[in-house]
Amino acid sequence: MGHNDDEIKISRDEEEENLAAWLLGIKTLKIQPYRLPSLGPQDVKVRIKALGICGSDVHHFKTMRCANFIVKKPMVIGHECAGIIEEIGSEVKSLEVGDRVALEPGIGCRRCNFCKNGSYNLCPEMKFFGSPPTNGSLAHKVVHPANLCFKLPENVSLDEGAMCEPLSVGVHACRRATVGPETNVLIMGSGPIGLVTLLAARAFGAPRIVIVDVDGHRLSIAENLGADATVQVSTLEEDAGAEVVKIQNAMGSDIDVSFDCVGFNKTMSTALAATRSGGKVCLIGLAKSEMTVPLTPAAAREVDVIGIFRYRNTWPLCLEFLRTGKIDVKPLITHRFGFSQKEVEDAFETSAQGGNAIKVMFNL
């Protein structure tokens, strides 16, 4: 009997050791124990070392919901992460203990048609870190499938590994819109997603990129990251007509692809009007669940409207862009926090306030 008691004691000790940031209510985060699921044969246990706060995390924090995803019970928050492998399942061949990895946070069912056809990001059964009801990864340790953990190149830091998640959105959008060396790109919105889309579009070869925002400070960041031109706009719908002309002049030639990284009536209407006939508008930002936009004139000019949801099969390319220096995400990390109760609260407040914060990163 004594032997079993020891085993029970060890598992309890381990449970106490693993702490996570739980979202308990509106603007209420608490570091509490997090008992991990058991390690399956194809899983790995990862000690999380870097985790970034995403806009969706902030929505959950402020309102306990993001679009149709509603937090109904306490949930571990966070999904943009990287860490070090601590344990591997019996069938894992691709990774070993001590490897530094970036984690792709969504686990598809692998059985539905979407998963089988490779569009696994559209899987209706997707379990995604920190998207209710699935616990996230702002924790000392998590268990995750080995095939969703990607080994970091030697010259890529854990912070940069965590940045693969937001960068993946920009990479997936550029793939969907087939951005290349002959594509002039307009980006509406200079927040974190607008900026990673800028970096991705450049890496895909876009020769000229114009970025638009209401905030002058955010536009200056975009300029520092290599935007060819920026246009500051107002929030007023009636200014859109004149602003379209300004945006087209700033590009100086046809706008082939526009990315709306905001998702308001005005940003989408502006993108549709500014894009050349036969061009594409890709909607990334989902600020509003319903929009009223002039689709008919855009459709009559054969402007394609493309939607994206998260990403698929992007981590290897993101890591290659980081390894070769084609993309530098380090300037996006503006704030860093440790993993104490106060720092977790301060970090989320900092991210929620916006202001000068682009990417708020935890170092655990």
Secondary structure, DSSP 4 states (H G I P E B T S, - for coil): -HHHHHHHHHHHHHHHH-EEEEEEETTEEEEEE-PPPP--TTEEEEEEEEEE--HHHHHHHHHSEETTEE--S-EE---EEEEEEEEE-TT--S--TT-EEEE--EE--SSSHHHHTT-GGG-TT-EETTSTTS--S-BSEEEEEGGGEEEPPTTS-HHHHHHHHHHHHHHHHHHHTT--TT--EEEE--SHHHHHHHHHHHHTT-S-EEEEES-HHHHHHHHHTT-SEEEE--S-GGGHHHHHHHHHHHH-S---EEEESS--HHHHHHHHHHSPTT-EEEE---S-SS----HHHHHHTT-EEEE--S-SS-HHHHHHHHHHTS---GGGEEEEE-SSHHHHHHHHHHHHH-TT-SEEEEE-
